[in-house]
Structures are given as structure tokens and as C-alpha cells.
Amino acid sequence: MADIPMGPYRFLTVVSKENPMGAELVLEPTSYPPSKVYQKALYEAGIPIAAFPTKDIHREVAALKARGVKFRGEPQNAGPIMTVLFEDTCGNLVNLVQAT
């Protein structure tokens, strides 16, 4: 959505095509050394950087897999939610969640 020059960097944000007035994500650079260490530690520990809700986790997983998204397993029942992690291709894990 936004692409604003900021010296040697750019301020970038993304939104959903289906809801461009909805959530807007900021894409942060990892050039600051502590941010790289933090990102790697979260990834290696299996901790997601973000979670996104869905009303149909199996449909979303199938659609994302068709686009080449790499999942860490299949959706699992975790009590009040179904959950599955996927990789964002930038070194982060993202949690997809459906209320049960």
C-alpha cells in the first residue's frame, strides 16, 4: 500500500486485496544487528511473529499451499482453536488460527 523512500531504506506496507481498508502491515528491515538476532531466535524457537484469524483454516491452507507457501505441518486442534504455522519467506513464522 505504501512505498515511501526513507534515506537508504523504504517504508513499505501491505494490505489485503479483499479488504484494502483493513489491517495494514509494516515491513520492517532487519539491518539493525539486534533485530536479526531476535528474528532468528523466534524462528528457531518456533514462535510466530504474527497470527491471522480465518473462518476456514483448511480452505486457507489449501489456497496458500497452491501458491507455494511452506507450512510446518497440518492444522492442529489446540482446544478453543485450530492452528498451523507457515513461513513468510523472510525468516519469520506466522500462525493461522481458526476458532473452534
N, C-alpha and C positions, 0 to 999 in steps of 0.2 A: 504494500500500500504506500509506504513512504520510502523514499530513497534520497537522503539529504547528505551532501558532502560535508564532512567534519574533519578538515585537515587531511591527514593521511588515511583516515577511515571514512566510513559512510554509516549514517544512521538508517538502518533498514528495519522495516516492519512488514509482517504478512497478516492477511485476513483470509477468511473462507470465501470462496466464490459464491457459495449459497447464502452467506449472511455477512456481506462486507461491512455492515454497521455493528457486527458482534465483536467478539474478542479480537484484540489486535496484539500480536506477539512481537516483541522486540528481539532482534537477533544480535546478541552481544558478542564482541570479538574476544578471543582468548589470548591476546598477545601479552597481557599482563601476567607475569610468571605465576603468581599465586592462583590465578583463575585456572590455569592449566592443571596445576596440582589438584585443586578442588574438583574439577570436572573429571579427571582421571580416577580419583578416589571414589567418587559417587558411582561412576560407571563400573569400576571393578567390584564394588560392593553390591551392585545390582539395585541401586537406589535411583528411581526415576527423577528427572528434573521437573517434570510436569505430569499432570493427569488430565485426561479429557473424558467427559461422560458421553455415553451413547445409549440409545434406546434399544439397539440390536447389535450386540457385540459380535455375533457370528457373521452377520452381513458385513459389518465394517471390516472385520479381519479378512474376509474373502476379498472384498474390494481393494484393500490395501495390499494384500499379497499379490493380487493381479497386477498391481503397479510396481511390484518388486520390493516391497517393504519386508525387512527381515524381522521376524518375531522370535521371541525367546519362549517357545512352547506354544501351547494352545490355551484358550480361555479356561480359567480355573474358578471353581466356586470357592469364595472366601467369606462365607457367612452371608452378610447382607448385600454382597456384591459379587459379580463375576469380574475377573481381572486378567489382563495379559500385558506383558511388556513388549515394546518394539524399539528398534534402534532408529535414530533420526539421521544417520549418515554423517553426523558432525561430532560423534563421540558422546552422545547422550542417550539415555534411556527414557522412554515415555510410557506412561501407564494408560491403558484404555480400560474404562470402567463402566459397568452396567449395574444399576440397582436391581436386586432380585426380588 
